[in-house]
Amino acid sequence: MMRFKGPLADSFPAAVALVVFALVPFLLLTAAMLPLAQVVGKSLGLSPGAFDLTIAMSDAAYAVGTVLAVQLAAHLPARRMLLVYVSAFVVASVLCAWAPDKGVFVGAFIAEGLCTSLMLIAAVPPLVTGWPPSKMPWTGAVMNLCIFGAVAVGPSIGGFQASGMAWKPLFWGVVAIAVLALCFAVLTYEDQPPIDQSAPVDLVAIGLAVVGCAAAFYGAGELQAYGLSTAALVPLCGGMGLVVTLVVYQYRRRHPLMPVKQLVTTFPVMGIWIALCSSAAAFGLMELALASLARTTTPGHAAVLFLPEFGGAVVVAGLFGVLFRTRYTPLLALSGTALIAAAAVVLAHLSSGSDTVVALSAGLIGLGVGASVSPALFLAGFSLRSSQIQRVFALIELMRGVTAFLIAPILMYLASTLSSSSALGTKDAIYLCLGIAGLGGLGAAAIFWLGRGRLQVPDLQSWQEGTPAWDSLPVFSRLRPIATAKAGFGTGGPKGAASGTVLGAREPDEGVRRPA
């Protein structure tokens, strides 16, 4: 039977465009929604509490989608599923922009979050592994920019829309981008078989992800919207407990959806730790600053003050592309935590009302989150075989989504309760972000040293052919017997050995150019 192949299936720029148009819209909206809260709420009759819960549940859907995408990819053709995901995203985007009432808007916005993570896990790994190593620095830079650049520009775009008392033009713009994503999904289409149809269906993992994320984010949204109560604490704590249970369950499972056990070596643990702490601190700082500005200035003025955040994201995306094939990726990730900590120190003077303080801190946040999170993803990904990259990204995005989007509502609640005034409470919450960023940097440095880490140039060609790009010793190797530390074990064995397979099945060697 003849298989359809899109006219741009062999075009790298088209593959990049697909990823950009698929990921940018919702990630931009997540950061743009806070300045638009009053405008959207007034237009749809959505109370502030209901608005906060809507944002929280869309973030929960994003986290759940990472787990669901891996399970679906094992049993269903990946590119066909990507067409389904993008088509569903187009429909959800149209419903969001059209939304005649709050019910339609809430449901569609939550669906957008789910579809975005499904598209991310389906579209990004082929872009990373399906092209020659010479293209990978471009891939790293683009991923950095479209994931974190979109978040960085969100507050400014949301502020400009709010200044005009309009929100639908932004959402119809998202529809246009979603349609472009669908066009490129068709143009770059190339049939691809399921990863492993013999793999077990892990209903336990999916159930833990769905119930855990939904409960945790609902509790966080309830906490931010209505304050401390049983209705907030029980789902928040219970949901977080279920997410932790999911990670432990995946660690102990013989054929897991996500390779938790294989990632317990120095570079992946360091990268994941940096990603979690940096995301939590950066998103917390951004929301605290936007909430404070909403009380003291106009949305348009706040939008201008946050433009340096996008500028910082653009600069560091280019820098990551330059350093991608060098040994300095771990140092770049560590520097990101320092930049976020510096942003917190500057933002602590927010009460002075200086525009310079806000603009400088926004620029530092953009630099810091771009320098830390995306490089941290590749620290983990390069430590396993390239065939594992989809599952590695799924695990990290699940954990990052939970920390980044869950910590921010908690910090917003603390800002309103820690002190007698909102200004002092915000300052205290900013210092908490400083502590999180500092813990991320110091903890990552300790993990690197205790794991006998060393700066290594990633062997991208070998990585694409099926071996880890570098050696990653077990965590805390320095505290173990010398014989163990000198054994040269990377993730699951010596460099060059198989580092686990997709869902426990045997896999063929990776080629340089596989069907996307």
C-alpha positions as CSV (number, residue, x, y, z in Angstrom):
1,M,0.0,0.0,0.0
2,M,1.4,3.4,-1.0
3,R,2.1,5.7,1.9
4,F,1.5,9.4,1.8
5,K,4.5,11.7,2.2
6,G,4.1,15.4,2.5
7,P,6.0,17.7,0.0
8,L,8.0,19.2,2.9
9,A,8.8,16.0,4.8
10,D,12.5,16.3,4.1
11,S,12.6,20.1,4.9
12,F,14.3,21.0,8.2
13,P,12.9,24.5,8.2
14,A,9.4,23.1,7.8
15,A,10.0,20.7,10.7
16,V,11.1,23.6,12.8
17,A,8.1,25.7,11.8
18,L,5.8,22.8,12.8
19,V,7.3,22.8,16.3
20,V,7.2,26.5,16.7
21,F,3.6,26.9,15.6
22,A,2.5,24.0,17.7
23,L,4.1,25.1,21.0
24,V,4.1,28.9,21.0
25,P,0.3,29.6,21.2
26,F,-0.7,28.1,24.5
27,L,2.7,28.8,26.2
28,L,2.2,32.4,25.2
29,L,-1.3,32.4,26.6
30,T,-0.3,31.0,30.0
31,A,1.8,34.1,30.6
32,A,-0.6,36.5,28.9
33,M,-3.6,35.5,31.0
34,L,-2.7,37.3,34.2
35,P,-2.8,40.8,32.7
36,L,-6.0,39.8,30.9
37,A,-7.8,38.5,34.0
38,Q,-10.1,41.4,34.5
39,V,-10.9,41.9,30.8
40,V,-11.7,38.2,30.2
41,G,-13.6,37.9,33.5
42,K,-15.8,40.9,32.8
43,S,-16.5,39.8,29.2
44,L,-17.5,36.2,30.1
45,G,-18.9,36.7,33.6
46,L,-16.0,34.7,35.0
47,S,-15.2,35.5,38.7
48,P,-11.5,36.0,39.7
49,G,-11.7,32.7,41.6
50,A,-13.1,30.8,38.7
51,F,-10.5,32.4,36.4
52,D,-7.7,31.2,38.7
53,L,-9.1,27.7,38.7
54,T,-9.4,27.7,34.9
55,I,-5.7,28.6,34.6
56,A,-4.8,25.9,37.2
57,M,-6.8,23.2,35.4
58,S,-5.3,24.0,32.0
59,D,-1.8,23.7,33.5
60,A,-2.9,20.3,35.0
61,A,-4.1,19.2,31.6
62,Y,-0.7,20.2,30.2
63,A,1.1,18.0,32.8
64,V,-1.2,15.0,32.2
65,G,-0.7,15.2,28.4
66,T,3.0,14.4,28.7
67,V,2.3,11.0,30.2
68,L,-0.6,10.3,27.9
69,A,1.4,11.1,24.8
70,V,4.1,8.5,25.6
71,Q,1.5,5.8,26.1
72,L,-0.3,6.7,22.9
73,A,2.9,6.8,20.9
74,A,3.7,3.2,21.9
75,H,0.5,1.8,20.3
76,L,-0.5,4.3,17.6
77,P,1.3,5.8,14.6
78,A,3.0,9.0,15.9
79,R,2.5,11.3,12.9
80,R,-1.2,10.3,12.5
81,M,-1.7,11.1,16.2
82,L,0.1,14.4,15.7
83,L,-2.4,15.3,13.1
84,V,-5.2,14.5,15.5
85,Y,-3.6,16.5,18.3
86,V,-3.1,19.6,16.1
87,S,-6.6,19.3,14.7
88,A,-8.0,19.1,18.2
89,F,-5.9,22.2,19.2
90,V,-7.3,24.1,16.2
91,V,-10.9,23.3,17.3
92,A,-10.2,24.2,20.9
93,S,-8.6,27.5,19.9
94,V,-11.6,28.4,17.8
95,L,-13.9,27.6,20.6
96,C,-11.8,29.7,23.0
97,A,-11.8,32.7,20.7
98,W,-15.5,32.4,19.9
99,A,-16.6,31.5,23.4
100,P,-20.1,32.9,23.9
101,D,-20.1,32.0,27.6
102,K,-17.7,31.0,30.3
103,G,-18.5,27.3,30.1
104,V,-17.2,27.1,26.5
105,F,-14.2,29.2,27.3
106,V,-13.2,27.1,30.4
107,G,-13.5,23.8,28.6
108,A,-11.7,24.9,25.5
109,F,-8.8,26.5,27.4
110,I,-8.2,23.4,29.4
111,A,-8.3,21.4,26.1
112,E,-5.6,23.7,24.7
113,G,-3.3,22.8,27.6
114,L,-3.8,19.1,27.0
115,C,-3.3,19.3,23.3
116,T,-0.1,21.4,23.7
117,S,1.7,18.8,25.7
118,L,0.5,16.0,23.4
119,M,2.0,18.0,20.4
120,L,5.2,18.7,22.3
121,I,5.9,15.1,23.0
122,A,4.9,14.0,19.5
123,A,6.7,16.7,17.5
124,V,9.8,17.7,19.4
125,P,11.7,14.3,19.6
126,P,11.7,13.7,15.8
127,L,13.1,17.2,15.3
128,V,15.9,16.4,17.7
129,T,16.8,12.9,16.5
130,G,15.6,12.9,12.9
131,W,18.3,15.2,11.4
132,P,22.1,15.2,11.2
133,P,24.1,16.5,14.2
134,S,24.9,19.7,12.3
135,K,21.3,20.7,12.6
136,M,21.0,20.0,16.4
137,P,22.4,23.4,17.6
138,W,19.6,25.1,15.6
139,T,17.1,22.7,17.1
140,G,18.3,23.5,20.6
141,A,18.1,27.3,20.0
142,V,14.6,27.1,18.4
143,M,13.3,24.9,21.2
144,N,14.7,27.3,23.7
145,L,13.1,30.3,22.0
146,C,9.7,28.8,21.2
147,I,9.2,27.3,24.6
148,F,10.6,30.0,26.8
149,G,10.6,32.9,24.4
150,A,6.8,32.4,24.1
151,V,6.4,32.5,27.9
152,A,8.7,35.6,28.1
153,V,6.7,37.6,25.5
154,G,3.3,36.6,27.0
155,P,3.1,39.3,29.7
156,S,3.8,42.0,27.2
157,I,1.3,40.8,24.7
158,G,-1.3,40.3,27.4
159,G,-0.7,43.7,28.8
160,F,-1.0,45.4,25.4
161,Q,-4.3,43.6,24.8
162,A,-5.6,44.5,28.3
163,S,-4.7,48.2,27.7
164,G,-7.2,48.1,24.8
165,M,-9.8,46.3,26.9
166,A,-9.8,43.5,24.4
167,W,-8.8,39.8,24.6
168,K,-10.4,38.1,21.5
169,P,-7.9,39.5,19.0
170,L,-5.1,37.6,20.8
171,F,-7.1,34.4,20.9
172,W,-8.0,34.7,17.2
173,G,-4.3,35.2,16.5
174,V,-3.7,31.9,18.3
175,V,-6.3,30.3,16.0
176,A,-4.3,31.6,13.0
177,I,-1.0,30.1,14.4
178,A,-2.8,26.8,15.2
179,V,-4.0,26.6,11.6
180,L,-0.4,27.2,10.4
181,A,0.7,24.3,12.7
182,L,-2.0,22.1,11.1
183,C,-0.8,23.0,7.6
184,F,2.8,22.2,8.4
185,A,1.7,18.9,10.1
186,V,0.2,17.9,6.8
187,L,3.1,19.3,4.6
188,T,5.8,17.5,6.7
189,Y,3.7,14.3,7.2
190,E,5.6,11.0,6.8
191,D,4.1,7.7,7.9
192,Q,5.7,6.2,11.0
193,P,4.8,3.0,12.8
194,P,4.0,2.8,16.5
195,I,7.0,2.6,18.7
196,D,6.1,-0.7,20.4
197,Q,2.6,-2.2,20.1
198,S,3.6,-5.0,22.4
199,A,4.2,-2.6,25.3
200,P,1.8,-2.9,28.2
201,V,-0.8,-0.2,28.7
202,D,0.1,1.4,32.0
203,L,-3.3,2.4,33.3
204,V,-1.9,2.9,36.8
205,A,0.6,5.5,35.6
206,I,-2.1,7.3,33.6
207,G,-4.5,7.2,36.5
208,L,-1.9,8.6,38.9
209,A,-1.1,11.4,36.5
210,V,-4.7,12.3,35.8
211,V,-5.9,12.2,39.4
212,G,-2.7,13.6,40.9
213,C,-2.3,16.5,38.6
214,A,-6.0,17.4,38.6
215,A,-6.2,17.3,42.4
216,A,-3.0,19.2,43.0
217,F,-3.7,22.0,40.5
218,Y,-7.3,22.3,41.7
219,G,-6.0,22.7,45.3
220,A,-3.5,25.3,44.2
221,G,-6.1,27.2,42.3
222,E,-8.5,27.0,45.2
223,L,-5.8,28.2,47.6
224,Q,-4.9,31.2,45.4
225,A,-8.6,32.1,44.7
226,Y,-10.2,31.5,48.1
227,G,-7.5,31.1,50.6
228,L,-6.5,28.4,53.1
229,S,-9.2,25.8,53.6
230,T,-9.8,22.1,53.6
231,A,-11.1,22.3,50.0
232,A,-7.7,23.6,49.0
233,L,-5.3,21.7,51.3
234,V,-6.7,18.2,50.9
235,P,-6.6,18.0,47.0
236,L,-3.3,20.0,47.0
237,C,-1.4,17.7,49.4
238,G,-3.1,14.5,48.1
239,G,-2.4,15.4,44.5
240,M,1.2,16.1,45.2
241,G,1.5,12.8,47.0
242,L,0.0,11.0,44.0
243,V,2.5,12.7,41.6
244,V,5.4,11.6,43.9
245,T,3.9,8.1,43.9
246,L,3.8,8.1,40.1
247,V,7.5,8.9,40.0
248,V,8.4,6.2,42.6
249,Y,6.1,3.7,40.7
250,Q,7.9,4.4,37.5
251,Y,11.2,3.9,39.1
252,R,10.3,0.5,40.4
253,R,8.3,-0.7,37.4
254,R,10.1,-3.1,35.0
255,H,8.8,-1.6,31.8
256,P,8.0,2.0,32.7
257,L,6.5,4.7,30.5
258,M,9.2,7.1,31.7
259,P,12.8,6.0,32.4
260,V,13.1,7.2,36.0
261,K,15.5,4.6,37.1
262,Q,17.8,5.1,34.1
263,L,18.0,8.8,34.8
264,V,19.4,8.4,38.3
265,T,22.9,9.3,37.3
266,T,24.8,12.6,37.7
267,F,24.0,14.6,34.6
268,P,20.3,13.8,34.4
269,V,19.7,14.4,38.1
270,M,21.6,17.7,37.9
271,G,19.6,18.7,34.9
272,I,16.2,17.8,36.3
273,W,17.1,19.6,39.6
274,I,18.0,22.7,37.7
275,A,14.9,22.6,35.5
276,L,12.6,22.2,38.5
277,C,14.1,24.9,40.7
278,S,14.6,27.4,37.9
279,S,11.1,27.0,36.5
280,A,9.5,27.3,40.0
281,A,11.5,30.4,40.9
282,A,11.2,32.2,37.5
283,F,7.5,31.6,37.1
284,G,6.9,32.7,40.7
285,L,8.9,35.9,40.2
286,M,7.0,36.7,37.0
287,E,3.6,36.3,38.5
288,L,4.5,38.2,41.7
289,A,5.8,41.1,39.6
290,L,2.8,41.2,37.3
291,A,0.4,41.1,40.3
292,S,2.2,43.9,42.0
293,L,2.3,46.0,38.8
294,A,-1.4,45.4,38.3
295,R,-2.1,47.3,41.6
296,T,0.2,50.3,40.7
297,T,0.3,50.9,37.0
298,T,-1.6,50.4,33.7
299,P,-1.5,47.1,31.8
300,G,0.2,48.9,28.8
301,H,2.9,50.3,31.0
302,A,3.5,47.0,32.6
303,A,3.7,45.4,29.1
304,V,6.5,47.7,28.1
305,L,8.4,47.1,31.3
306,F,8.3,43.3,30.6
307,L,9.7,43.5,27.1
308,P,13.3,42.9,28.3
309,E,12.2,39.5,29.4
310,F,11.7,38.5,25.8
311,G,14.9,40.2,24.8
312,G,16.8,38.1,27.3
313,A,15.2,34.9,26.1
314,V,16.2,35.7,22.5
315,V,19.8,36.4,23.5
316,V,20.2,33.2,25.5
317,A,18.6,31.1,22.8
318,G,21.3,32.2,20.4
319,L,24.0,31.6,23.0
320,F,22.7,28.1,23.6
321,G,22.9,27.4,19.9
322,V,26.5,28.5,19.9
323,L,27.4,26.4,23.0
324,F,25.3,23.4,22.1
325,R,28.2,21.2,20.7
326,T,30.7,22.3,23.4
327,R,31.4,21.1,26.9
328,Y,29.9,24.2,28.5
329,T,26.2,23.2,28.6
330,P,26.3,22.3,32.3
331,L,27.9,25.7,33.1
332,L,25.2,27.5,31.1
333,A,22.5,25.7,33.0
334,L,24.1,26.6,36.3
335,S,24.5,30.2,35.3
336,G,20.8,30.3,34.7
337,T,20.0,29.7,38.3
338,A,22.4,32.5,39.3
339,L,20.7,34.9,36.9
340,I,17.2,34.0,38.3
341,A,18.6,34.6,41.8
342,A,19.9,38.0,40.7
343,A,16.5,38.8,39.3
344,A,15.0,38.0,42.7
345,V,17.5,40.3,44.4
346,V,16.7,43.1,42.1
347,L,12.9,42.5,42.2
348,A,13.0,42.7,46.0
349,H,13.2,46.5,45.5
350,L,9.9,46.4,43.6
351,S,8.2,48.5,46.2
352,S,10.4,51.5,45.3
353,G,8.3,51.8,42.2
354,S,11.3,52.2,39.9
355,D,10.7,51.2,36.3
356,T,14.4,50.3,36.0
357,V,14.0,47.7,38.7
358,V,11.1,46.0,36.9
359,A,12.8,46.1,33.5
360,L,16.1,44.8,34.8
361,S,14.6,42.0,36.7
362,A,12.4,41.0,33.7
363,G,15.5,40.9,31.5
364,L,17.3,38.7,34.1
365,I,14.3,36.3,34.3
366,G,14.4,35.9,30.6
367,L,18.1,35.3,30.5
368,G,17.9,32.9,33.5
369,V,15.0,30.7,32.6
370,G,16.3,30.3,29.0
371,A,19.9,29.5,30.2
372,S,18.8,27.0,32.7
373,V,15.7,24.9,31.6
374,S,16.3,24.0,28.0
375,P,20.0,23.1,28.5
376,A,18.9,21.1,31.5
377,L,16.6,19.1,29.3
378,F,19.5,18.1,27.0
379,L,21.7,17.3,30.0
380,A,19.3,14.5,30.8
381,G,18.5,13.6,27.2
382,F,22.2,13.2,26.1
383,S,22.8,10.8,29.0
384,L,20.5,8.1,27.5
385,R,20.1,6.7,24.0
386,S,18.5,9.0,21.5
387,S,15.6,6.6,21.2
388,Q,14.7,7.5,24.8
389,I,14.4,11.2,24.2
390,Q,10.6,11.2,24.0
391,R,10.2,9.6,27.3
392,V,12.9,11.7,28.9
393,F,11.2,14.9,27.8
394,A,7.9,13.6,29.0
395,L,9.2,13.0,32.5
396,I,10.9,16.3,32.7
397,E,8.0,18.3,31.3
398,L,5.6,16.5,33.7
399,M,7.8,17.4,36.7
400,R,8.6,20.9,35.4
401,G,5.0,21.6,34.7
402,V,4.0,20.5,38.2
403,T,6.7,22.6,39.9
404,A,6.5,25.7,37.7
405,F,2.8,26.0,37.4
406,L,2.0,24.7,40.9
407,I,4.4,26.8,42.9
408,A,3.3,30.1,41.4
409,P,-0.3,30.0,42.8
410,I,1.1,29.0,46.2
411,L,3.5,31.9,46.2
412,M,0.7,34.2,45.2
413,Y,-1.3,33.1,48.2
414,L,1.7,33.5,50.5
415,A,2.3,37.0,49.2
416,S,-1.2,37.9,50.4
417,T,-0.7,36.4,53.9
418,L,2.9,36.5,54.9
419,S,2.8,40.1,56.1
420,S,0.4,42.8,57.1
421,S,0.6,44.6,53.7
422,S,0.6,43.2,50.1
423,A,3.9,45.0,49.4
424,L,5.7,43.3,52.3
425,G,4.1,40.0,51.5
426,T,5.2,40.2,47.9
427,K,8.8,40.9,49.1
428,D,8.8,37.9,51.4
429,A,7.5,35.7,48.5
430,I,10.3,37.1,46.3
431,Y,12.8,36.0,48.9
432,L,11.3,32.5,48.8
433,C,12.0,32.5,45.0
434,L,15.5,33.6,45.8
435,G,15.9,30.7,48.1
436,I,14.5,28.3,45.5
437,A,16.9,29.6,42.8
438,G,19.8,29.5,45.2
439,L,18.9,25.9,46.2
440,G,18.8,25.0,42.6
441,G,22.2,26.3,41.8
442,L,24.0,25.1,44.9
443,G,22.2,21.7,44.8
444,A,23.2,21.2,41.2
445,A,26.8,22.1,41.8
446,A,26.9,19.6,44.7
447,I,25.3,16.9,42.6
448,F,27.9,17.5,39.9
449,W,30.8,17.4,42.3
450,L,29.6,14.4,44.3
451,G,28.9,12.5,41.1
452,R,32.5,13.1,39.9
453,G,31.1,15.1,37.0
454,R,33.4,16.5,34.4
455,L,32.8,18.8,31.5
456,Q,32.5,16.8,28.3
457,V,31.9,17.5,24.6
458,P,28.7,15.6,23.6
459,D,29.3,13.0,20.9
460,L,26.2,13.8,18.9
461,Q,26.9,11.4,16.1
462,S,27.3,8.5,18.5
463,W,24.2,9.6,20.4
464,Q,22.1,9.5,17.2
465,E,23.5,6.1,16.4
466,G,22.3,4.7,19.7
467,T,24.8,5.3,22.5
468,P,24.8,8.1,25.2
469,A,26.5,11.3,24.2
470,W,28.7,11.3,27.2
471,D,29.5,9.4,30.4
472,S,27.3,10.0,33.4
473,L,28.4,8.3,36.6
474,P,25.9,7.2,39.2
475,V,24.8,10.0,41.6
476,F,27.1,10.5,44.7
477,S,29.8,8.4,43.1
478,R,32.4,10.3,45.2
479,L,30.8,8.8,48.3
480,R,30.9,5.3,47.0
481,P,33.8,2.8,46.8
482,I,36.5,3.9,44.4
483,A,36.0,0.7,42.4
484,T,32.4,1.7,41.6
485,A,33.4,5.3,40.7
486,K,36.1,4.1,38.3
487,A,33.9,1.5,36.6
488,G,33.0,4.0,33.9
489,F,29.3,3.4,34.0
490,G,27.0,5.8,32.4
491,T,23.3,5.5,32.3
492,G,22.6,1.8,32.5
493,G,26.1,0.7,31.6
494,P,29.4,1.8,30.0
495,K,29.2,4.4,27.2
496,G,28.3,2.7,24.1
497,A,26.2,0.0,25.7
498,A,22.4,0.0,25.4
499,S,20.9,2.3,27.9
500,G,17.5,0.9,28.1
501,T,14.8,0.6,25.4
502,V,11.4,2.1,24.7
503,L,9.0,0.5,27.1
504,G,11.4,-2.4,27.7
505,A,11.4,-3.6,24.0
506,R,14.4,-4.2,21.9
507,E,15.0,-1.4,19.5
508,P,17.0,-1.0,16.3
509,D,20.0,1.3,16.1
510,E,19.2,4.9,15.5
511,G,19.8,6.3,12.1
512,V,20.8,9.9,11.2
513,R,17.7,10.6,9.3
514,R,14.6,8.8,10.4
515,P,11.0,9.4,9.2
516,A,9.7,12.3,11.3
